[in-house]
């Protein structure tokens, strides 16, 4: 028998891979998202998001170029643009993860 206070608190000593349990309704949603992620419509959305990400890497939401800002102003405003970029990347990531999960499931 293993130690009572192991790193993970169990007796498998970290040799077993963690497993995720997904119910059928979640799996149906993931498969639907994966199917949509392969569609032409999603490709257009993905391209649009990439264009918007490129825009926010150079401009603030109000249209001002980042290069025109003083350092103090950039420190205040740049987090807003970064938040928008992160949201676009998050949405794209959710669909990429769905595609990956669907390909593993098959």
C-alpha positions as CSV (number, residue, x, y, z in Angstrom):
1,X,0.0,0.0,0.0
2,X,1.3,3.5,-0.9
3,X,1.8,6.5,1.3
4,X,-1.3,8.1,2.7
5,X,-0.1,11.6,1.9
6,X,1.3,11.2,-1.6
7,X,1.4,14.1,-4.0
8,X,-2.0,13.3,-5.5
9,X,-3.3,11.8,-2.3
10,X,-3.9,8.3,-3.7
11,X,-2.1,5.0,-4.0
12,X,-1.4,5.0,-7.8
13,X,1.8,7.0,-7.4
14,X,1.1,9.1,-10.4
15,X,1.3,6.2,-12.9
16,X,-2.3,6.3,-14.1
17,X,-3.3,8.8,-16.7
18,X,-6.2,11.1,-15.8
19,X,-9.5,10.4,-17.5
20,X,-12.2,12.9,-18.4
21,X,-15.8,11.7,-18.3
22,X,-18.1,13.3,-20.8
23,X,-21.8,12.6,-20.9
24,X,-23.7,12.0,-24.1
25,X,-25.2,15.4,-24.4
26,X,-21.8,17.1,-24.0
27,X,-20.3,14.8,-26.6
28,X,-23.1,15.6,-29.1
29,X,-22.4,19.3,-28.6
30,X,-18.7,18.7,-29.1
31,X,-19.3,16.7,-32.3
32,X,-21.7,19.4,-33.6
33,X,-19.0,22.1,-32.9
34,X,-16.4,20.0,-34.6
35,X,-18.6,19.5,-37.7
36,X,-19.3,23.3,-37.8
37,X,-15.5,24.0,-37.4
38,X,-14.9,22.2,-40.6
39,X,-17.5,24.1,-42.6
40,X,-16.9,26.9,-45.1
41,X,-19.0,29.3,-43.0
42,X,-16.7,28.8,-40.0
43,X,-13.6,29.3,-42.2
44,X,-15.0,32.7,-43.2
45,X,-15.6,33.5,-39.5
46,X,-12.1,32.3,-38.7
47,X,-10.7,34.6,-41.4
48,X,-12.7,37.5,-40.1
49,X,-11.5,36.9,-36.5
50,X,-7.9,36.8,-37.7
51,X,-8.4,40.1,-39.5
52,X,-9.8,41.6,-36.4
53,X,-6.9,40.2,-34.3
54,X,-4.4,41.8,-36.7
55,X,-6.3,45.1,-36.5
56,X,-6.3,45.1,-32.7
57,X,-2.6,44.4,-32.7
58,X,-2.0,47.7,-34.4
59,X,-5.0,49.9,-33.4
60,X,-7.1,50.5,-30.3
61,X,-10.8,49.9,-30.4
62,X,-11.4,53.6,-31.1
63,X,-9.2,53.4,-34.2
64,X,-6.1,55.2,-33.0
65,X,-2.8,53.6,-34.0
66,X,-0.8,52.1,-31.2
67,X,2.3,53.9,-32.6
68,X,0.5,57.3,-32.0
69,X,0.1,56.8,-28.3
70,X,2.2,58.1,-25.5
71,X,3.6,55.4,-23.2
72,X,1.3,56.4,-20.4
73,X,-1.8,56.3,-22.7
74,X,-0.7,53.0,-24.2
75,X,-0.4,51.5,-20.7
76,X,-4.0,52.4,-20.0
77,X,-5.5,51.5,-23.4
78,X,-3.5,48.5,-24.6
79,X,-5.1,46.0,-22.1
80,X,-8.5,46.7,-23.8
81,X,-7.2,45.7,-27.2
82,X,-5.4,42.6,-25.7
83,X,-8.7,41.5,-24.0
84,X,-10.5,41.7,-27.3
85,X,-7.7,39.7,-29.0
86,X,-7.9,37.1,-26.2
87,X,-11.6,36.7,-26.7
88,X,-11.3,36.1,-30.4
89,X,-8.5,33.6,-29.7
90,X,-10.6,31.9,-27.0
91,X,-13.6,31.4,-29.4
92,X,-11.3,30.0,-32.1
93,X,-9.6,27.7,-29.5
94,X,-13.0,26.3,-28.4
95,X,-13.7,25.1,-31.9
96,X,-10.2,23.8,-32.5
97,X,-10.4,21.8,-29.3
98,X,-13.8,20.4,-30.4
99,X,-12.2,19.3,-33.7
100,X,-9.3,17.7,-31.8
101,X,-11.7,15.9,-29.3
102,X,-13.9,14.7,-32.2
103,X,-10.9,13.2,-34.0
104,X,-9.7,11.4,-30.9
105,X,-13.2,10.1,-30.3
106,X,-13.3,8.4,-33.7
